[in-house]
């Protein structure tokens, strides 16, 4: 089973703006820098297989409770927003959600300490976590009598020096890596098909472990979110952001400073 998730330029613009803002600005009375944030994705869902969705609109969860390592939202907020989306028709359907993984140099990631973007690449810290996977349970829309959901993660890391060398699109892995100034960003998109546990094939059972989901936590009648091969319009996204001028974001002593682009270091082109 394959899926394609496309982003309009304006929707991607909104995702990137909200992710960078949450990464660099302290919120309300919080003393924490680089907190997670959360948004819902809206747009068009094709009614025929293979699954194809186009994200045209983004709504940031302003009521979300944000912290360095988690973000909590209110189900009532989504219920209200779905009612509003119904007013606008099928081109405003709820597609899924986006949340961020903000990383800072020197912090623990479970098996070690973040020293640079290579740690994020090697350990695929831009992927979903087990908790992220679990949160897809019970959330789905229907296409051709099959149930699906979509989860998006945007991961950010402030590097010591701007370097575009690793910027590229991971075809058929639902991932893309790009830079804006010295800020490294990974966009990861994952679609799920929700299948009754008792009907899972051996391959689907193996796929369910991709993000550490424990099938033993579910009964035979439960619909299990199984990750499926997911592609996105990565070439378009790279065209929008690649080698574009941007300043520098310095994070130190739990604070962030932005250096405007005319004063920041030159980019490295490859």
ABEGO torsion letter per residue (X at the ends): XBBBBBBBAAAAAAAAAAAAAAAABBBEABABBGBBBBBBBBEBBBABOBBBBBBABBBBBAABBBBAABBBBBAAAAAAAAAAAAAAEAAABBAEBBBBBBBBBGBBAGAEBBABAAAAAAAGAABBBAAAAAAABGBBBBBGGBBBBBBBBBBBBBBABBBAAABBBBBGAGBBBBBBEABBBBBBBBBBBBBBAAABBAAAAAAAAAAGBBAAABBAABBBBBBBBBBBBAAAAAAAABGBBBBBBBBBGGBBBBBBAAABBBBBBX
